[in-house]
């Protein structure tokens, strides 16, 4: 749910190659990136974060943010220096209580040099005091901070943290969070997890949120504005907090009619994916002009434009499916994006079936028939689409088509056992497309290399023989145009997630 089709991190690939590996020297700097081939400069080497404590003050009228970030981490090599990903203006850095030298470099790097080197395996507390106007900052020509008439929102993929807190910004380093935000009375601060307290004093209210399960940095969110909040509890006992901007205008009713079904939909998804993995649930709709939605952990972000044509529970299904596929189990690297998007799209197909608006097979038939062999749609390989196509429509629709082919190959019993077992196998961790193939083979007892290659990796339309083997209907040259399932337009309406910055 994902606004970008470019890979600015690739511009900094050379700097990663120049980093000194831990094996080359007893003490050296941590790499300025984790080495993800899609975004080489994203994340950092040399340490692993366990917790972020963010204490913030935000002024909606001016978009001014002040913050103190306390980061708990452990070194994974001997370090003379390490980086954080960050854009705002830094006032002071302390490492284990002692002032450290710091400098900005590249597009989004904060280089920190502790007074004394850090040995491998050392517990480290990093405190960063900072300030700035998030909307004034850009990296690689874009911003992930969305200014609204009554405040601002941090939500984007694959990067959003740089604009409001320093971090090790890659899904491979997940952590827990405490986010405490002071805002003027009458304004709310929305974040992930459970609301621990809301305390007012001298014209300001401090909202304190806690995410107590590991969370990727791009799944952390902050929204400040004037919201109407609704609260409730799912049938399974999960507390729900939803928030709607007070100035959504004509989209207000459709947004509420969709997002208020969050608890019902999450409970329905448990039949396919297993128990809901977190202790909080909800969604928020700020008054942004973006077109996408995002699976920010426990509390997805929805653009008002998702509801411009009326209620759309399909987009809610998509973002909630990500709580298992993307949030509970996150990508090992950004090339594994199919693990997120193909499965969330397939959940929409299952919801269509549930609503009586077209079966998953009918939707698969429609996707296959709607794209002729020379359509560029088939040139994108969902199993490794490349950074320029990471959020291409094919990753979603061809990705879901691959799951229908898998379902037909191994049968419903094994397929749904895979869907439910996978999130438990890699709970709160990271995994790759290859990991999923091996797991599906383990559960089904089938050899799946050829199927995965055909449907996920070949830059061409699977042949009619392959489609027939997957129980798809193959239209003949003389046949009429494929029949559009009733749910198709609702599903396609979520394709606004492909908007660029």
C-alpha positions in Angstrom: 0.0 0.0 0.0 2.5 1.9 -1.2 3.2 5.0 -3.0 6.4 4.5 -4.7 7.8 2.9 -7.8 11.4 4.1 -7.6 14.4 3.1 -5.7 16.3 6.2 -4.4 18.4 4.0 -2.0 20.2 2.6 -5.0 21.9 6.0 -5.4 24.0 5.3 -2.3 25.1 1.7 -3.2 28.7 2.8 -3.6 28.9 4.0 0.0 27.8 0.6 1.2 30.6 -1.1 -0.8 33.1 1.2 0.9 32.0 0.3 4.4 34.6 -1.7 6.4 33.3 -5.2 7.2 33.6 -6.4 10.7 36.0 -9.1 9.6 38.4 -6.7 8.0 39.4 -4.9 11.2 39.0 -5.4 14.9 37.2 -2.1 15.3 35.5 -0.2 12.5 32.4 1.7 11.5 29.1 0.0 11.0 27.9 -0.1 7.4 25.6 2.8 6.4 23.1 0.2 5.0 22.1 -3.3 5.7 22.9 -4.3 2.1 19.4 -4.7 0.8 19.8 -4.9 -3.0 16.8 -2.8 -3.6 17.7 0.0 -1.1 21.4 -0.4 -0.2 21.5 2.7 2.0 18.5 1.8 4.1 19.1 0.5 7.6 22.5 0.2 9.1 25.1 -2.3 10.1 26.7 -3.2 13.4 23.9 -3.2 15.9 20.4 -4.6 16.5 17.6 -2.4 18.1 15.3 -3.9 20.7 13.3 -0.8 21.8 12.5 2.8 20.8 11.2 5.2 23.4 10.1 8.4 21.7 9.1 11.4 23.7 7.8 14.1 21.4 6.2 17.6 21.3 4.4 18.7 18.2 2.8 22.0 17.2 0.2 21.5 14.4 0.0 25.2 13.4 3.7 25.3 12.5 4.6 21.6 11.9 7.4 22.0 14.5 8.5 18.7 16.1 10.8 18.4 19.2 11.9 15.0 20.3 14.0 12.8 22.5 14.6 9.3 21.2 16.0 6.7 23.5 17.1 3.7 21.6 18.1 0.4 23.2 20.3 -1.8 21.1 23.1 -4.4 21.2 26.2 -4.3 19.0 26.8 -7.1 16.5 30.4 -6.1 15.8 33.2 -4.0 17.3 32.2 -0.5 16.5 34.1 2.8 16.2 31.1 4.5 14.7 27.5 3.7 13.6 24.7 5.3 11.7 21.0 6.0 12.2 18.6 6.9 9.4 17.3 10.4 10.2 16.6 13.8 8.6 15.7 16.3 11.3 18.1 18.7 13.1 20.0 17.0 15.9 20.9 18.9 19.0 22.7 16.3 21.1 23.6 12.6 21.0 24.6 10.5 24.0 25.9 6.9 23.9 25.6 5.1 27.3 25.2 8.5 29.0 28.3 10.1 27.4 28.1 12.8 24.8 29.0 11.5 21.3 30.1 13.3 18.2 27.7 13.3 15.3 27.4 14.5 11.7 25.0 14.2 8.8 26.1 12.4 5.6 24.5 11.3 2.4 20.7 11.8 1.9 19.5 10.5 5.3 22.4 9.3 7.4 23.2 10.4 11.0 26.8 9.3 11.8 27.5 8.8 15.5 31.0 8.4 17.0 31.0 7.4 20.6 33.8 8.7 22.8 35.1 5.2 23.2 34.6 2.2 20.7 31.9 -0.3 21.5 32.8 -4.0 21.8 30.7 -6.6 20.0 27.8 -7.8 22.1 27.6 -4.6 24.2 24.2 -3.3 25.3 23.9 0.3 24.1 21.6 3.1 25.0 21.5 5.9 22.5 19.8 9.2 23.3 19.1 11.6 20.4 17.6 15.1 21.1 16.3 16.8 18.0 13.9 19.3 16.4 12.7 20.4 13.1 9.8 20.9 10.6 9.2 17.5 9.1 7.4 18.8 6.0 10.5 20.9 5.1 12.7 17.9 4.8 13.2 15.8 1.7 15.4 12.9 0.7 15.9 11.6 -2.8 13.4 14.3 -3.9 10.4 13.3 -1.9 8.9 13.5 1.6 7.1 10.8 3.6 5.6 13.4 6.0 2.0 14.4 5.0 0.9 17.8 6.1 -2.8 18.1 6.9 -5.0 21.2 7.6 -4.8 20.4 11.3 -1.4 18.7 11.7 0.7 16.0 10.1 1.1 12.3 9.4 4.1 10.0 9.2 3.1 7.0 7.0 4.9 5.6 4.0 6.6 2.5 2.6 9.4 1.6 2.4 10.5 4.6 4.5 8.7 7.0 6.8 10.7 7.0 10.1 13.4 9.4 9.0 10.9 12.4 9.2 10.0 11.9 12.8 12.5 9.6 14.7 16.0 8.2 14.2 16.1 4.5 13.5 17.7 1.5 11.9 15.2 1.7 9.1 14.9 -1.8 7.6 12.3 -4.5 8.3 15.0 -6.9 9.3 15.5 -4.9 12.6 12.2 -5.0 14.4 11.7 -3.6 17.9 9.1 -2.6 20.5 7.9 1.0 20.9 6.8 3.6 23.4 5.5 6.7 21.6 4.6 9.7 23.9 3.4 12.9 22.1 2.5 16.2 23.6 0.0 18.3 21.5 -2.3 21.3 22.1 -5.5 20.6 23.9 -8.3 19.7 21.4 -5.8 17.9 19.2 -5.1 14.2 19.3 -2.0 12.1 18.7 -2.6 8.7 17.1 0.1 6.0 17.0 0.4 2.2 17.1 -0.7 -0.2 19.9 -2.6 0.6 23.1 -3.2 4.0 24.6 -1.5 3.9 28.0 -2.6 7.4 29.1 -3.8 10.9 28.0 -2.9 13.6 30.5 -3.7 17.3 30.1 -1.7 20.1 31.7 -1.4 23.9 30.9 -3.1 23.7 27.6 -1.3 20.6 26.3 -2.3 16.9 26.3 0.3 14.1 26.2 -0.8 10.9 24.6 1.3 7.8 25.4 1.0 4.7 23.1 2.8 1.4 23.5 3.5 -1.4 20.9 4.7 -4.4 22.9 5.4 -6.7 20.0 8.3 -6.4 17.5 7.5 -3.9 14.8 9.3 -2.8 11.7 10.2 0.8 11.4 8.1 1.5 8.4 5.1 0.2 10.3 5.4 2.8 13.1 3.1 5.7 12.5 2.2 9.1 14.0 -0.8 11.2 13.2 -1.6 14.5 14.8 -4.9 16.4 14.2 -8.5 16.8 15.2 -10.0 13.4 15.2 -13.3 11.7 16.2 -12.3 8.6 18.0 -14.4 5.4 18.3 -13.6 2.6 20.7 -14.9 -1.0 21.0 -13.9 -4.6 21.4 -13.9 -7.5 18.9 -15.8 -10.7 19.6 -12.4 -12.2 20.3 -11.7 -9.5 23.0 -9.2 -7.3 21.1 -9.6 -3.5 21.9 -10.3 -1.4 18.8 -9.5 2.3 18.4 -10.5 4.0 15.2 -9.9 7.7 14.3 -11.4 9.9 11.7 -10.4 13.4 10.8 -13.2 15.9 11.6 -12.9 17.4 8.1 -13.3 14.4 5.8 -16.2 16.1 4.1 -18.2 13.9 1.7 -15.9 10.9 2.4 -16.7 10.8 6.1 -19.7 8.4 6.0 -18.1 5.9 3.6 -14.9 5.9 5.6 -16.7 5.1 8.8 -18.9 2.5 7.2 -15.7 0.7 6.1 -13.3 1.1 8.9 -15.9 0.5 11.6 -16.0 -3.1 10.4 -12.4 -3.6 11.4 -13.2 -5.9 14.3 -15.6 -8.0 12.3 -13.1 -8.4 9.5 -10.1 -9.2 11.7 -12.2 -11.9 13.5 -13.1 -13.3 10.0 -9.5 -13.4 9.0 -8.5 -15.5 12.0 -10.3 -18.4 10.3 -7.7 -18.3 7.5 -4.5 -16.9 9.2 -4.8 -18.0 12.8 -5.2 -15.9 16.0 -4.9 -12.1 15.7 -1.3 -11.5 16.6 -1.4 -8.3 18.5 -3.2 -6.8 21.5 -4.6 -3.7 19.7 -6.6 -3.0 16.6 -8.1 -0.2 14.6 -7.5 2.2 11.8 -7.3 6.0 11.1 -8.3 8.3 8.3 -6.6 11.6 8.3 -7.4 14.4 5.9 -4.5 13.8 3.5 -4.4 14.2 -0.2 -2.5 10.9 -0.7 -4.1 8.0 -2.5 -2.8 5.0 -0.7 -3.4 2.9 2.4 -0.7 1.4 4.6 -0.7 -1.5 7.1 0.9 0.4 10.0 0.9 -2.2 12.7 -2.3 -2.6 14.7 -3.7 0.7 13.3 -3.7 0.9 9.4 -3.6 4.3 7.7 -6.3 5.0 5.1 -6.4 7.9 2.6 -9.9 9.5 2.3 -9.6 8.8 -1.5 -10.0 5.1 -0.7 -13.6 5.9 0.1 -14.3 8.5 -2.6 -16.7 6.2 -4.4 -18.5 4.9 -1.3 -17.7 2.3 1.4 -15.0 -0.2 0.6 -14.4 -3.0 3.0 -12.0 -4.6 0.5 -9.3 -2.2 1.3 -9.8 -2.8 5.1 -9.5 -6.6 4.4 -6.2 -5.9 2.6 -4.6 -3.8 5.3 -5.8 -6.2 8.1 -4.5 -9.2 6.2 -1.1 -7.5 6.4 -1.2 -7.7 10.1 -0.3 -11.4 9.6 1.4 -11.2 6.2 3.8 -8.2 6.4 3.6 -7.2 10.1 3.7 -10.4 12.2 6.0 -12.0 9.5 8.0 -9.3 7.7 10.0 -9.5 4.5 13.6 -10.6 4.9 14.5 -8.2 2.1 12.4 -5.8 0.0 12.6 -8.2 -3.0 10.3 -10.5 -0.9 7.4 -8.1 -1.2 5.1 -10.8 -2.7 5.0 -12.3 0.8 3.1 -9.1 1.8 1.1 -8.0 -1.2 0.1 -11.3 -3.0 -1.4 -12.6 0.2 -3.2 -9.4 1.2 -4.7 -9.3 -2.3 -5.7 -12.9 -2.1 -7.5 -12.1 1.2 -9.6 -9.6 -0.8 -10.5 -12.5 -3.2 -11.5 -14.6 -0.2 -13.6 -11.7 1.1 -15.3 -11.4 -2.3 -16.2 -15.1 -2.0 -17.5 -14.5 1.6 -19.6 -11.6 0.4 -21.0 -13.6 -2.6 -19.5 -11.2 -5.1 -17.2 -13.6 -7.0 -15.1 -16.6 -6.0 -11.3 -16.6 -5.8 -11.3 -18.9 -8.9 -13.5 -16.5 -10.8 -11.2 -13.6 -9.9 -8.2 -15.6 -10.9 -9.8 -16.5 -14.3 -10.6 -12.8 -14.8 -7.0 -11.7 -14.1 -5.5 -14.3 -16.3 -7.9 -13.6 -19.2 -7.8 -9.8 -18.9 -4.1 -9.5 -19.7 -3.0 -10.7 -23.1 0.4 -12.3 -23.5 2.1 -9.1 -24.7 0.8 -7.0 -21.8 3.7 -5.6 -19.8 1.9 -6.9 -16.7 3.5 -10.3 -17.4 7.0 -8.8 -17.6 7.0 -8.2 -13.9 8.0 -11.2 -11.8 6.3 -10.9 -8.4 8.9 -13.2 -6.7 11.6 -10.6 -7.4 10.1 -7.6 -9.2 13.0 -5.2 -8.9 12.9 -1.9 -7.0 11.3 0.0 -9.8 8.3 -2.5 -9.8 8.2 -3.3 -6.1 4.6 -2.0 -5.9 3.5 -2.8 -9.5 0.0 -4.0 -10.0 1.4 -7.4 -11.1 2.9 -7.9 -7.6 -0.7 -7.8 -6.3 -2.8 -9.4 -9.0 -0.3 -11.8 -10.5 0.9 -12.4 -7.0 -2.6 -13.5 -5.9 -3.0 -15.5 -9.1 0.1 -17.5 -8.1 -1.6 -18.3 -4.8 -4.7 -19.6 -6.6 -2.4 -21.8 -8.7 -0.8 -23.1 -5.5 -4.2 -23.8 -4.0 -5.2 -25.8 -7.1 -1.9 -27.7 -7.1 -1.8 -28.8 -3.4 -5.6 -28.8 -2.6 -7.6 -26.8 -0.2 -6.7 -28.7 3.0 -2.9 -28.2 2.5 -3.3 -24.7 1.1 -5.3 -23.4 4.1 -3.0 -25.2 6.5 -0.1 -23.3 4.9 -1.9 -20.0 5.2 -2.6 -20.5 8.9 0.7 -22.2 9.8 3.1 -19.8 8.0 2.5 -16.8 10.4 3.1 -19.0 13.4 6.3 -20.5 11.9 7.9 -17.1 11.5 6.0 -15.1 14.1 7.6 -11.7 14.9 10.4 -12.4 12.5 11.4 -12.2 8.9 11.2 -14.6 6.0 11.7 -14.8 2.2 9.8 -16.1 -0.8 12.2 -19.1 -0.7 11.3 -19.7 2.9 7.6 -19.8 1.9 8.2 -22.2 -0.9 10.0 -24.6 1.4 7.3 -24.3 4.0 4.6 -25.0 1.4 6.5 -28.1 0.3 6.9 -29.3 3.9 3.2 -29.0 4.6 1.9 -30.3 1.3 4.6 -32.9 0.5 4.6 -31.6 -3.1 7.6 -30.4 -5.1 6.8 -26.8 -6.0 9.9 -25.4 -7.7 8.3 -25.4 -11.2 5.0 -23.9 -10.1 6.8 -21.1 -8.2 9.1 -20.4 -11.2 6.2 -20.3 -13.7 3.8 -18.1 -11.7 6.3 -15.9 -9.7 9.6 -15.6 -11.6 9.1 -16.0 -15.4 8.7 -12.6 -17.2 5.9 -14.0 -19.4 2.3 -15.1 -19.2 2.0 -18.7 -18.1 1.0 -20.9 -21.0 -2.5 -22.2 -21.5 -1.2 -25.6 -20.4 0.1 -24.2 -17.2 -3.2 -22.4 -16.6 -5.2 -25.5 -17.2 -2.9 -27.4 -14.8 -3.8 -24.8 -12.3 -7.5 -25.3 -13.0 -7.9 -21.9 -14.6 -10.3 -21.3 -17.4 -8.4 -20.6 -20.6 -10.5 -18.4 -23.0 -10.5 -19.4 -26.7 -9.9 -16.8 -29.4 -13.6 -16.9 -30.3 -14.8 -16.6 -26.8 -16.4 -13.5 -25.4 -14.5 -11.1 -23.1 -14.1 -12.4 -19.6 -17.0 -11.7 -17.2 -16.1 -9.2 -14.6 -16.8 -10.4 -11.1 -19.1 -8.2 -9.0 -16.3 -7.4 -6.5 -13.7 -6.5 -9.1 -14.3 -2.7 -9.1 -14.1 -2.6 -5.3 -10.9 -4.5 -5.4 -9.5 -2.4 -8.2 -10.4 0.7 -6.3 -7.6 -0.2 -3.8 -5.1 0.1 -6.7 -4.6 3.8 -5.7 -1.9 2.4 -3.4 0.4 2.5 -6.5 0.4 6.3 -6.5 3.9 7.7 -6.6 5.4 10.4 -4.3 
